[in-house]
C-alpha cells in the first residue's frame, strides 16, 4: 500500500484554504494547513511535505518571502511550491516566479482540474 503524498496548503483566507483542502483530500492526499507564511516555513521543516500550495498575499510573512525561505533551507529546497493568488495582473506571473523561486503560479478562483493536473505533474504521478 502506498503512502499518501503530503501537501501543505497555506492561505490566510479560510474559505480558500478549506476549498483546496477538500479537493486534495478527495483525491487521496494527506493535507496539512497553515494560515500565514511564518507557519508555512515552520510547518515545511517539521512535515517536509511533498508539495506546498502558498498564497501570494498573506499577513506576517507573504508568499514571496516564505517561498524564498523554504527554497533556501536544505531540508525543504526540493519541495515544489505552487503559488496561488487572486490578484494577478499582466506580467505578475513572471515577476512572482522570479522573485519567489516558486515552481508554478496559479490564479484564483482555482480550477479544480488544472490544480489536480499540476499536483500530479509536480509529484510525478500519472493523470
C-alpha positions, -999 to +999 in steps of 0.1 A: +000+000+000+014+034-010+016+062+015-005+093+007+016+122-005+017+151+020+006+185+008+008+217+028-019+243+020-011+279+031-037+306+029-049+332+053-084+331+038-102+302+055-127+296+027-100+294+000-078+271+022-107+248+030-118+245-006-084+235-018-081+211+012-114+194+002-103+190-034-069+175-024-083+152+003-110+138-021-081+130-044-064+109-017-037+133-005-028+139+032-034+176+037-020+200+063-029+236+067-012+268+077-026+304+078+005+325+071+040+325+057+056+321+091+037+289+097+044+278+062+082+280+068+079+262+102+055+235+090+075+228+059+105+220+080+085+199+105+064+180+080+086+181+049+056+178+026+058+165-009+042+198-023+032+232-010+004+255-021+013+290-010-009+321-011+009+352-025-007+378-002-007+369+035-001+386+068+030+381+089+052+367+061+040+370+025+042+342-001+074+355-018+093+357+015+080+323+026+089+307-007+124+321-006+129+308+029+116+273+021+137+271-011+168+283+008+167+257+035+185+224+028+157+202+042+129+219+021+147+232-010+134+203-032+097+208-024+076+220-053+058+253-044+027+263-063+019+299-056-018+310-058-033+344-058-065+363-066-046+395-075-028+388-107-021+414-133-004+410-167+032+403-161+028+393-125+033+356-132+070+360-143+077+386-116+063+364-088+081+332-100+114+350-104+112+368-070+099+339-050+116+309-066+083+291-066+078+264-092+043+274-106+019+302-104-019+298-105-047+323-102-078+322-080-105+312-083-088+279-088-097+255-115-100+220-099-089+200-129-060+224-136-048+223-100-050+185-097-031+182-130-004+205-117-002+184-085+001+151-104+027+166-127+048+180-098+046+148-079+055+127-109+021+109-108+001+097-138-031+115-148 
